[in-house]
Amino acid sequence: MRPPLCDPSRAARRGQFGSVIAEIEIEDGQVSNVDILASIPVQGFRNLAKETVLQWGWIADDVQPEPDCRMSRTNIILPIVFALD
């Protein structure tokens, strides 16, 4: 995924980790809506996750025939974990 999802710099300096659960919608291969359902800790990760995921896009696999490969979907639940390596 481009851009990659990274820990917020302040949280990374503190050694803090967290997670976000997002509900996304994809329209014509582009993320069209992101709703953050939960975030731990509450602040710090939710805005970064939403801003980054809104920039993501998907490209259809030429091998997968229609109608199995749909480029528009709703109600996709996306768990995101921020962890330090």
HELIX and SHEET records of a PDB file:
HELIX    1   1 SER A    9  ARG A   14  1                                   6    
HELIX    2   2 ARG A   46  VAL A   53  1                                   8    
SHEET    1   A 3 GLN A  30  ILE A  40  0                                        
SHEET    2   A 3 GLY A  18  GLU A  27 -1                                        
SHEET    3   A 3 ARG A  73  PHE A  82 -1                                        
END                                                                             
